[in-house]
Amino acid sequence: MNRDNKPALLNRLKRVEGQVRGIARMVDEDRYCIDVLTQIQAVKAALVGIEKGLLRDHLGHCIEGAIVSGDADEQRKKANELIDLLERTSR
């Protein structure tokens, strides 16, 4: 993981955590369904953004490092990890 991005990543995750707590309060308060669903969509969008950033960092750091290293076993390992991840998300 890119240590430079760690504080920003944690900040974004804490914001999502707060949004989820807010959704729980909305449900507890019997808020209007569309309002709750709108907030759920916002959380999902935020998580997708975080996921994209992590994937970009992984490609730019871990995958690139394996390629630059010239280590074929490490390259295969990193490629297989990425393939496994993509397979899981496409289900």
ZIJO-V284012 format. One record per helix or strand of 2 or more residues. SS is the DSSP state (hx for helix, st for strand). FROM is the first residue (numbers start at 1). TO is the last residue. If there is no record, write none. Layout:
BEGIN
SS | FROM | TO
SS | FROM | TO
END
This chain:
BEGIN
hx | 3 | 28
hx | 33 | 69
hx | 72 | 89
END
